Amino acid sequence: MKKELISLREKMSSHDIDYYIIPTTDFHGSEFVNEYFMCRQYVSGFTGDAGTLVVGLDEAWLWTDGRFFLQAPLQLKDSGIGVMEEGEPGVPTIMEYLAGRNRPFTLGFDGRVVSSVEGCGYQSLENVNITYDVDLVDEIWPDRPAIEPTDIYPLSESVTGESSLHKLTRIRMAMRENSASHLLLTSLEEIAWLFNLRGDDIANTPVFFSFALISETDVILFVNSSAMTAAAEEAVSFAEIREYDQITAAVGSMPDNAILWLNGKQANYTITRSISKFVTIVDKATPVEMAKAIKNNTEIHNTVNAHIKDGVAMVEFLCWIKNAVRQEELTEMSAAAHINDLRLRQNGCFDLSFPTIAGYNSNGAIIHYEPKPDTDAPLAAEGFLLVDSGGQYTEGTTDITRTVALGKLTDKMKEYYTYVLQSHIALSSAVFQEGTDGAQLDAIARGPLKKHGLDYGHGTGHGVGHILGVHEGPNTISKKGSGQPILPGMITTDEPGVYIENEFGIRLENELLCERSEDGSFRFTPITFCPFDRDAIVVELLSAEEKDWLNSYQNAVCDVLSPLVDKDTAAWLREITRPV
């Protein structure tokens, strides 16, 4: 049993807490977090980027989704923590698990890292007493990393395509339409987008810790003021700057007749508990979420440029690894380091958009596997290497997955690669009508795989931010969907896969731009420039339409990238993209 778990239980007993909840987020509901907020990882040892730990005095469980069903049991072995596979038959939700307590109990959590919706849900349980003002992990983490604010800097309108003041006008119009006197923004990405500011407070996501409170006449930005550069202050001179930790007091002192718009799935429980009962709350997605998701022409143009640079790095990597694996001693980590280096060499690439996933053969079946020294597998000139990676450029954010044939493949590997490619093509070439949501498109993507009894335990696609988070809503393509139709201007990934435990994993991912056709229908345009691996495709399994799509895509990739790479890489690119 992990000593951290034992220490936590000792603190729980001293605070008379029976169950303690530790989510994977920060004060803003962020997906990726600053090291200061990696409490769940500290206590459990599980490094995945999604999961909630529930610790009782006698048992402990980690709830996580299908991306981590293979990883979690491996990392939690002998820890004293079991795994709850979310969404699987017979597996209770956290609420159902807690509701099963047949006696009064005290539930504890740090209300700053639990959303209002979740906190209110726990509060509604029978026989429960809530303690939400204790950060027990802080009490047992002696060398907890400190939050060190980074410089906040502005983006030019040549990058964003719209001034922050113009964005603010649009947001205030939405507030009036919804009869809201105030808008509370808690999402770091939404605040960064609205104010055209960026920072580096979270690795791989260029945001800064902040809150914003907006009314018809006032704009208050709560930040660590020492991080505001002179350029940032000038860019948002229309806003009042207050210290980051003053947000709760500001919300708590709002006038009783205020109508406050917030997103309870993002706003934390502590903040919303501070709001006067006389303030009317409008709880739904903020207007910034949709405005941010629909990219303007400038954002799209810049993002395409970022993908071209990203494509250069990817093609250089693919050409290199197919040769180097026969001549050098390579591992997953050295392969990941090489693509990271090639990407960061590109003009304007200032960071990765997430830690690179590089899984060889059986490790590729672990959906969000990240190689570490204790798992770093040597590569051989055979089998598959799955590489999921991306970059943060001064023009946009990228996310791409390619599964690479390092040499000889089994017939099964080739067939499954082709099935995944067919699923990828099915979504990429879909023509759909206004109002179509992600669940309907997800069914289209899974169709070719399901014909062969195959499926995958993650969504098919997610939105991507513009020099922001690599995962962005509200657009998502998944079995459940989000209820949000896919609209022109949205950029969404297309990433079906197959994962065969102890054998191999395959995932193929492009980013797609939704556009409106002349006839009014919607369709996707790939904005990722990187070839699919001809060595892994069973051409005979492709229909004529699939061959046409593949040849058109490969030809476009070659036309765009071959003038930008060296002679040998260009020759390799022309060979791998020749028509099937």
Order of alpha helices (4+ residues) and beta strands (2+ residues): alpha-beta-alpha-beta-beta-alpha-beta-alpha-beta-alpha-beta-alpha-beta-alpha-alpha-beta-alpha-beta-beta-beta-alpha-beta-alpha-beta-alpha-beta-alpha-alpha-alpha-beta-beta-beta-beta-beta-alpha-beta-alpha-beta-beta-beta-beta-beta-beta-beta-alpha-alpha
